[in-house]
Amino acid sequence: MPDFSPMNAAELMDKVLDVYKKSFWMQIAFAAIIMVVGFVAIFVVVFVLTFALIFGLGIGVVADAGEWYYIAMILGMGLLLLPLFLLWQAFSSSGHILLSRQAFYGHKVRLGHMGLTRVLLRVATSLLAQIILMIPFILVSVAVLYALFIIASEFLLVHEWQFLVFTFFVIFLLSFLYLVYSHVFSLAIPVAVLEQKHFFATITRSFQLIRPDFWRVFGIRAIWFLVVFAFSSTAQGVFMILNMGIEWLANTAGMGWMALMMITGSLSWLITIAVSLLSAPLEHIMMALLYFNQRMKNEGLDLEIKLEKLSIGQGGI
């Protein structure tokens, strides 16, 4: 029977790898589906937007429209793209989290029994809420940087190095504040997937879950980001060394530069896809397990799971 006890940071990361191993092929298959859907969607959207842009520009030229017409046209296209982006992102996040739930609960991991369509709208509204809440922070950051630019135009020639150091410090501070502020949303998507909550309610619930261990969860997420980055970089490095070896063999065999470029270009493209497929599920698995762990620590979810398993004869307790 799986262990559903609350976990410390090391145990949590070990559990992420365990869940990844148990659901590996389904996670990779789902990541591949997402990638194919994304490629097709990008192709269709680029085709449609190119046609719409040419048509819109033609109308603007004929009607002698002002600059506001073109600004409105671009904003309108952005607003049309937003729902598609939200649904695609919701599809990606929800699938990996639901697969992680199956593996974590000790169920058989299957793509066809996730209930994915039932949660897409909830996750999309949660993502929209996060975008809305990020707008004030972005506006304030832009205002601060603009003020720095104004100061630079007056004092840069006099105090160049002091101003550059101060600017670096401000950018670093804004980046850190962004990470802390966005951390409030860190469990919003698992909440939307696993609970009957929509829109801003997912943000409120996310903060409620992480508030008792705010900085601890922040540190775990930061460490996990570095782990995933190291994994991706290492995998890219291994594949690039293999690519260089093939290039050396091709040069030794006297292969033409055109054929060599085709081989190395194709390999680089395949390497990028392979690393993306391998690393794509890791962040979502961590989000799901952080959600489960916070609920086990503070709300007794471990007891609920054991009672559920006992009631259907799976617990053996």
C-alpha positions as CSV (number, residue, x, y, z in Angstrom):
1,M,0.0,0.0,0.0
2,P,1.4,3.5,-0.8
3,D,2.5,5.7,2.1
4,F,0.3,8.8,2.5
5,S,2.1,10.3,5.4
6,P,3.1,14.0,5.3
7,M,6.6,14.4,3.7
8,N,9.6,16.6,4.3
9,A,11.4,18.3,1.4
10,A,13.7,15.4,0.6
11,E,10.9,12.8,0.8
12,L,8.7,15.1,-1.4
13,M,11.3,15.2,-4.1
14,D,11.9,11.5,-3.9
15,K,8.1,11.0,-4.2
16,V,8.0,13.2,-7.3
17,L,10.6,10.9,-9.0
18,D,8.6,7.8,-7.8
19,V,5.4,9.2,-9.3
20,Y,7.2,10.1,-12.5
21,K,8.6,6.5,-12.7
22,K,5.2,4.9,-12.1
23,S,3.4,7.1,-14.7
24,F,6.4,7.7,-17.0
25,W,5.0,6.3,-20.3
26,M,1.6,7.9,-19.9
27,Q,3.2,11.2,-18.9
28,I,5.4,11.1,-22.0
29,A,2.5,10.1,-24.2
30,F,0.4,12.9,-22.9
31,A,3.3,15.4,-23.3
32,A,3.6,14.2,-26.9
33,I,-0.1,14.8,-27.5
34,I,0.2,18.3,-26.1
35,M,3.1,19.0,-28.3
36,V,1.4,17.8,-31.5
37,V,-1.8,19.8,-30.6
38,G,0.4,22.9,-30.0
39,F,2.2,22.5,-33.3
40,V,-1.1,22.1,-35.2
41,A,-2.7,25.0,-33.4
42,I,0.3,27.3,-34.1
43,F,0.2,26.5,-37.8
44,V,-3.6,27.1,-38.0
45,V,-3.4,30.3,-35.9
46,V,-0.5,31.7,-37.9
47,F,-2.4,31.0,-41.1
48,V,-5.6,32.6,-39.9
49,L,-4.0,35.6,-38.3
50,T,-1.8,36.3,-41.3
51,F,-5.0,36.4,-43.5
52,A,-6.8,38.5,-40.9
53,L,-3.9,40.9,-40.6
54,I,-3.6,41.4,-44.3
55,F,-7.4,41.9,-44.6
56,G,-7.4,44.3,-41.6
57,L,-4.4,46.3,-43.0
58,G,-6.2,46.6,-46.3
59,I,-9.3,48.0,-44.7
60,G,-7.2,50.4,-42.7
61,V,-5.4,51.7,-45.8
62,V,-8.7,52.1,-47.8
63,A,-10.5,53.8,-44.9
64,D,-7.4,55.9,-44.1
65,A,-7.7,54.8,-40.5
66,G,-5.7,56.3,-37.7
67,E,-3.2,54.6,-35.4
68,W,-5.9,53.7,-32.9
69,Y,-7.5,51.5,-35.5
70,Y,-4.3,49.4,-35.8
71,I,-3.8,49.3,-32.0
72,A,-7.4,48.1,-31.6
73,M,-6.9,45.5,-34.4
74,I,-3.8,44.1,-32.6
75,L,-5.5,44.1,-29.2
76,G,-8.5,42.3,-30.8
77,M,-6.3,39.6,-32.2
78,G,-4.6,39.2,-28.8
79,L,-8.0,38.8,-27.1
80,L,-9.0,36.2,-29.6
81,L,-5.8,34.3,-28.9
82,L,-6.2,34.4,-25.1
83,P,-9.0,31.8,-24.8
84,L,-7.1,29.4,-27.1
85,F,-3.9,29.8,-25.0
86,L,-5.8,29.3,-21.7
87,L,-7.5,26.2,-23.0
88,W,-4.2,24.7,-24.3
89,Q,-2.4,25.5,-21.0
90,A,-5.3,24.1,-19.0
91,F,-5.2,21.0,-21.1
92,S,-1.5,20.5,-20.5
93,S,-1.5,21.2,-16.8
94,S,-4.7,19.2,-16.0
95,G,-3.6,16.1,-17.8
96,H,-0.2,15.8,-16.1
97,I,-1.8,16.5,-12.6
98,L,-4.5,13.9,-13.1
99,L,-2.0,11.3,-14.2
100,S,0.1,12.2,-11.1
101,R,-3.0,11.7,-8.9
102,Q,-3.5,8.2,-10.3
103,A,0.1,7.3,-9.6
104,F,0.1,8.9,-6.2
105,Y,-3.1,7.1,-5.1
106,G,-1.7,3.8,-6.3
107,H,-4.2,3.4,-9.1
108,K,-3.5,2.1,-12.6
109,V,-2.3,5.0,-14.6
110,R,-4.4,5.4,-17.8
111,L,-5.0,8.2,-20.2
112,G,-8.6,7.3,-21.0
113,H,-10.0,7.6,-17.5
114,M,-8.7,10.9,-16.2
115,G,-11.9,13.0,-16.5
116,L,-9.9,15.7,-18.3
117,T,-12.8,17.4,-20.0
118,R,-14.6,18.1,-16.7
119,V,-11.8,20.2,-15.3
120,L,-10.6,22.3,-18.3
121,L,-13.0,25.2,-17.8
122,R,-12.1,25.4,-14.1
123,V,-8.3,25.5,-14.9
124,A,-8.8,28.0,-17.7
125,T,-10.6,30.4,-15.3
126,S,-7.9,30.0,-12.7
127,L,-5.2,30.9,-15.3
128,L,-7.3,33.9,-16.3
129,A,-7.5,35.0,-12.7
130,Q,-3.7,34.7,-12.4
131,I,-3.2,36.9,-15.5
132,I,-5.6,39.5,-14.1
133,L,-3.8,39.6,-10.8
134,M,-0.4,39.9,-12.4
135,I,-1.4,43.0,-14.4
136,P,-1.1,45.5,-11.4
137,F,2.4,44.1,-10.6
138,I,3.5,44.4,-14.2
139,L,2.2,48.0,-14.4
140,V,4.0,49.0,-11.2
141,S,7.2,47.3,-12.4
142,V,7.0,49.1,-15.8
143,A,6.4,52.4,-14.0
144,V,9.5,51.9,-11.7
145,L,11.7,51.0,-14.7
146,Y,10.4,54.0,-16.6
147,A,11.2,56.2,-13.7
148,L,14.7,54.8,-13.6
149,F,15.1,55.5,-17.3
150,I,14.1,59.2,-16.7
151,I,16.7,59.3,-13.9
152,A,19.3,57.8,-16.2
153,S,18.8,60.5,-18.8
154,E,19.7,63.1,-16.2
155,F,22.4,61.4,-14.0
156,L,23.9,58.5,-16.0
157,L,26.8,60.6,-17.4
158,V,27.7,61.8,-13.9
159,H,27.3,58.7,-11.8
160,E,27.3,55.9,-14.3
161,W,28.6,53.0,-12.3
162,Q,26.5,53.9,-9.2
163,F,23.4,54.1,-11.3
164,L,24.1,50.8,-13.1
165,V,24.5,49.1,-9.7
166,F,21.3,50.6,-8.4
167,T,19.4,49.6,-11.6
168,F,20.7,46.0,-11.2
169,F,19.6,46.0,-7.6
170,V,16.1,47.3,-8.5
171,I,15.7,44.7,-11.3
172,F,16.8,41.9,-8.9
173,L,14.4,43.1,-6.3
174,L,11.5,43.3,-8.7
175,S,12.3,39.8,-10.0
176,F,12.4,38.4,-6.4
177,L,9.1,40.2,-5.6
178,Y,7.6,38.7,-8.7
179,L,8.6,35.2,-7.6
180,V,7.1,35.8,-4.1
181,Y,3.9,37.3,-5.5
182,S,3.4,34.6,-8.1
183,H,4.1,32.0,-5.4
184,V,0.7,32.8,-3.9
185,F,-0.8,31.2,-7.1
186,S,1.5,28.1,-7.0
187,L,-1.2,25.6,-6.1
188,A,-4.1,27.3,-7.9
189,I,-4.0,24.9,-10.8
190,P,-4.0,21.7,-8.7
191,V,-6.9,23.3,-6.7
192,A,-8.8,23.9,-9.9
193,V,-8.2,20.3,-11.1
194,L,-8.9,18.5,-7.8
195,E,-11.5,20.7,-6.2
196,Q,-14.8,22.3,-7.4
197,K,-13.4,25.8,-7.5
198,H,-13.2,28.4,-10.2
199,F,-11.5,31.8,-11.0
200,F,-10.3,33.8,-8.0
201,A,-11.5,31.1,-5.5
202,T,-8.6,28.9,-6.7
203,I,-6.1,31.7,-5.8
204,T,-7.7,32.1,-2.4
205,R,-7.5,28.4,-1.8
206,S,-3.9,28.2,-3.0
207,F,-2.8,30.8,-0.5
208,Q,-4.8,29.1,2.2
209,L,-2.9,25.9,1.6
210,I,0.6,27.3,1.4
211,R,0.2,30.0,4.1
212,P,1.3,27.8,7.1
213,D,4.5,26.9,5.2
214,F,4.9,29.8,2.8
215,W,8.7,30.1,2.7
216,R,9.3,26.4,3.1
217,V,7.1,25.7,0.0
218,F,8.8,28.6,-1.8
219,G,12.2,27.1,-1.1
220,I,11.1,23.6,-2.3
221,R,9.8,25.0,-5.5
222,A,13.0,27.0,-6.1
223,I,15.2,23.9,-5.4
224,W,13.0,21.8,-7.7
225,F,13.3,24.4,-10.5
226,L,17.1,24.2,-10.2
227,V,16.9,20.4,-10.3
228,V,14.8,20.4,-13.4
229,F,17.0,23.0,-15.0
230,A,20.1,20.9,-14.2
231,F,18.4,17.8,-15.6
232,S,17.4,19.6,-18.9
233,S,20.9,21.1,-19.2
234,T,22.6,17.8,-18.7
235,A,20.3,16.0,-21.1
236,Q,20.9,18.7,-23.7
237,G,24.7,18.5,-23.1
238,V,24.7,14.7,-23.5
239,F,22.7,14.9,-26.8
240,M,24.9,17.7,-28.1
241,I,28.0,15.7,-27.4
242,L,26.4,12.8,-29.4
243,N,25.6,15.3,-32.2
244,M,29.2,16.5,-32.2
245,G,30.4,12.9,-32.5
246,I,28.1,12.3,-35.5
247,E,29.4,15.6,-37.0
248,W,33.0,14.4,-36.6
249,L,32.3,11.0,-38.1
250,A,30.5,12.7,-41.0
251,N,33.5,15.1,-41.6
252,T,35.9,12.1,-41.4
253,A,33.8,10.3,-44.1
254,G,34.1,13.4,-46.3
255,M,30.3,14.2,-46.3
256,G,29.3,17.4,-48.0
257,W,28.4,20.4,-45.8
258,M,24.8,20.5,-47.1
259,A,24.2,16.9,-46.0
260,L,26.0,17.5,-42.7
261,M,23.8,20.6,-42.0
262,M,20.7,18.5,-42.6
263,I,21.8,15.8,-40.3
264,T,23.0,18.0,-37.4
265,G,19.9,20.3,-37.8
266,S,17.5,17.4,-37.7
267,L,19.3,16.0,-34.7
268,S,19.2,19.3,-32.8
269,W,15.5,19.5,-33.5
270,L,15.0,16.0,-32.2
271,I,17.1,16.7,-29.2
272,T,15.0,19.7,-28.3
273,I,11.8,17.7,-28.6
274,A,13.2,14.8,-26.6
275,V,14.3,17.0,-23.7
276,S,11.0,18.9,-23.7
277,L,9.1,15.6,-23.5
278,L,11.2,14.3,-20.7
279,S,11.1,17.5,-18.6
280,A,7.5,18.7,-19.3
281,P,5.7,16.5,-16.6
282,L,8.2,17.3,-13.8
283,E,6.8,20.7,-12.7
284,H,3.2,19.5,-12.9
285,I,4.0,16.4,-10.8
286,M,5.7,18.6,-8.2
287,M,2.6,21.0,-8.1
288,A,0.3,18.0,-7.6
289,L,2.4,16.5,-4.8
290,L,2.8,19.9,-3.0
291,Y,-1.0,20.1,-3.0
292,F,-1.4,16.6,-1.6
293,N,1.4,17.2,1.0
294,Q,-0.1,20.5,2.2
295,R,-3.5,18.9,2.6
296,M,-2.0,15.9,4.4
297,K,-0.1,18.1,6.8
298,N,-2.8,20.6,7.6
299,E,-6.2,18.9,6.7
300,G,-5.8,15.2,7.3
301,L,-6.0,14.2,3.6
302,D,-3.9,11.1,4.4
303,L,-6.7,9.8,6.7
304,E,-9.3,10.6,4.0
305,I,-7.4,8.6,1.4
306,K,-6.9,5.6,3.8
307,L,-10.5,5.6,4.7
308,E,-11.5,5.8,1.1
309,K,-9.3,2.9,0.3
310,L,-10.6,0.9,3.3
311,S,-14.2,1.5,2.2
312,I,-13.5,0.0,-1.2
313,G,-11.4,-2.8,0.1
314,Q,-8.0,-1.6,-1.1
315,G,-6.5,-0.4,2.1
316,G,-5.7,-3.5,4.0
317,I,-5.7,-1.5,7.2
